[in-house]
Amino acid sequence: MLAARRLATHRLIARALGRWGHLLLPAVLIGIGLLILLPGLAGAS
């Protein structure tokens, strides 16, 4: 938790998240969803 707070409040990272966060968050969530779904689909046959 402390590492996440320090990372998110770092000046350069906070600026990048402020600028690109609205694009980054959906991409990360889609990636996590694919990591969950793809192994399940591969074993379903």
C-alpha positions in Angstrom: 0.0 0.0 0.0 2.8 2.4 0.9 4.6 1.6 -2.3 1.5 2.3 -4.4 1.0 5.6 -2.7 4.6 6.6 -3.2 4.5 5.6 -6.8 1.2 7.4 -7.5 2.3 10.6 -5.8 5.7 10.7 -7.6 5.6 13.9 -9.6 6.3 12.5 -13.1 4.1 9.4 -12.6 1.3 11.5 -11.2 1.4 13.8 -14.2 1.4 10.9 -16.6 -1.5 9.3 -14.7 -3.4 12.5 -14.8 -2.9 12.8 -18.5 -3.2 9.2 -19.6 -5.1 7.5 -16.8 -8.4 7.6 -18.5 -6.9 5.4 -21.3 -4.6 3.4 -19.1 -7.1 2.1 -16.6 -9.5 0.5 -19.2 -6.5 -1.1 -21.0 -5.2 -2.6 -17.7 -8.7 -3.9 -16.8 -9.2 -5.5 -20.2 -5.8 -7.1 -20.0 -6.6 -8.6 -16.6 -9.9 -9.8 -17.9 -8.2 -11.5 -20.8 -5.6 -13.1 -18.5 -8.5 -14.6 -16.6 -10.7 -15.7 -19.6 -8.1 -17.1 -22.0 -6.8 -20.0 -19.9 -10.5 -20.9 -19.2 -11.3 -20.9 -22.9 -8.3 -23.0 -23.8 -9.3 -25.7 -21.3 -13.0 -25.7 -22.3 -12.5 -27.8 -25.4 
